[in-house]
Amino acid sequence: MIALTASVMHDAKLKMMNSDFDSFLTKPIKIEKLLMELSKYFPYTSKEPEAKSAIGLSEELVNGNIIQPAELIYRLKNEILPSFQSQKRAMVMEDIGEFSVMLQNAGKDHNVQILTNYATELQNDIKLFDVSAIQKKFLTFKNEIASLINKLEKESE
């Protein structure tokens, strides 16, 4: 168990170390410190990205068979991007999992395999607790979706 405390007093640290806790963190919690502590108790591996990845959403966009592209544009702008912004800030695995399901559903509903593949990769990273891979995906996601929206809008003109 990892204890969380708002106190940074020396007595509080001693009390935590003498209790049944395996470790402790002080508030405010920095994600790097939390992940470092969690990595002591959960297996964590960092894997190199594969040569072919679903990231690069905009580069391989369309085979011309997108179902309801206008609705997809709406979902990307009004559901997926806002959800992404909250996931990016919080980095809660369960919420990121729900976000990946949202992406997967959009990919299936609109016949956009790239979104489905991206969601599947994200789900695999969650299962592996591969935070660095998730962070790498999140670094480019917003720009990739913006580029995808631009391509869809140009194709619908």
N, C-alpha and C positions, 0 to 999 in steps of 0.2 A: 504494500500500500504506500502511496505517495501522499503525504500530508500537504495541505495548502494553508498558508498562514499569511496574515497581513502584517504580522510582527517581524521586525528585523532585529529585535533585542537579543543580546547574547543568551539571556536566560531562556527565551523561547526556543532558540536553536538547540540548547542543551536538553530541554524538555523533549523536543521532537526526537533527538538522537537517542534518548534513553527510553523512548516509548516503543511500541510494537510496529512503528512505521519503518518501511525499508528506506525511505528517503523523504525529503520535504522540499518544497518550493515556496518562495515568498511572492506575494502579490505586489505589483502587477506581474502576471505571468508572461514571460517572453516565450514565444513558440519554439525558438531554438533550444532553450533550456528544457522545456517540457519534452520535446522530441528526444533530446539527449537522455533524459531520465527514462522515458518510455523505452528507448532502444536498449536499455540495460535489461529489460524484462521481456521484451517481445523480439522475436527474431526479425532482423531487418537486413535486407540486402539491397544494394544499389546496383542496378543493372544498366549497362550501356544501351542507349536506344538502338533499336534494330534499324538496318539500312532503309527499310520500307516502313513508313509509319502513317497512321491516319491523320497525323498533324500535317498541315499543308492542305487544309480543307479547301481553300479557294483555288489551288492550282489544278486539282483534278475534278473540278466541280461536277459537271453534268454530262450525262450521256443523252440528254435531250428528253428524258422520260420523267421529269419531275411532275408529280401530281399536285395540282393547285398551288402553283408558285406564289401567287399573291397571298394566300393564306400562310404559306411558309414564311414569307417575308414578315408578315404581321407577327407570327409566333416568335421568330428570331428577335425582332425588335422589342416586343412587348412582354414576352414571357422568358425566353432563354437568356438574353443579355441581362435583364434585371436580376434574374436568379443567379447568374454567374457572378455578378458584382457582389452579392451577399455571400456567396460561397467563397469567393476569393478572399474576402475580409476575415471570415470566421474560420475557415479550414477545419470544419467538423466533418469527419469521415462519413457519418450517417447522412448528413445533409448533402455532401458531395455525391453520395450514392443515389439519393433521390434526384439530384440534378442530372446525373448520368442517365437515369431512367427517362427523364424528360427529353433529353437529347435523343435517346434511342427511339422513343415513341415518335418524335418529330421525323427522324430519319425513316422509320418504317411507314408512317402515315403519308409521307411525301415522296417516297422512293428515292431518298438521298443516302446511298450506302456510306458515304464519307462520314455523315453524322452518326450513323449506326456503328461504324468501325471505331470512331473516336470515343463513343460512349462505352463500347466494349473494352477498349484499352484503359479507359479511366476506371472501369469496374475491376479490371485485373490489377491495376495499381493499388486500388483500395484493399483488395484481398491480400495483397503482399505488404500492405502498409508502407508502400514506397512513396513517401512524402515528397522526395526530391523529384520523382517522375511526374507527380501531380503538379507540383509547382512549375516545372518546365512546361507542361501542357498549358497551365493557366497563364504563363507569361505571354504566350502568343495567341491565345484563344480569341480575345476581343478583336484584335486586328484581323484574324482569319475570318471571323463571323462577319465583320464589317465588309471585308472583301467579297465574301460569299453573297451578302445582301446586294452589293454593287453589281456583281455579275448577274444575279437573278433579275434585278431591276432593268439592266441593259437588255437582257434577253426577252423581257416582257414588253419592251417598247415596240 
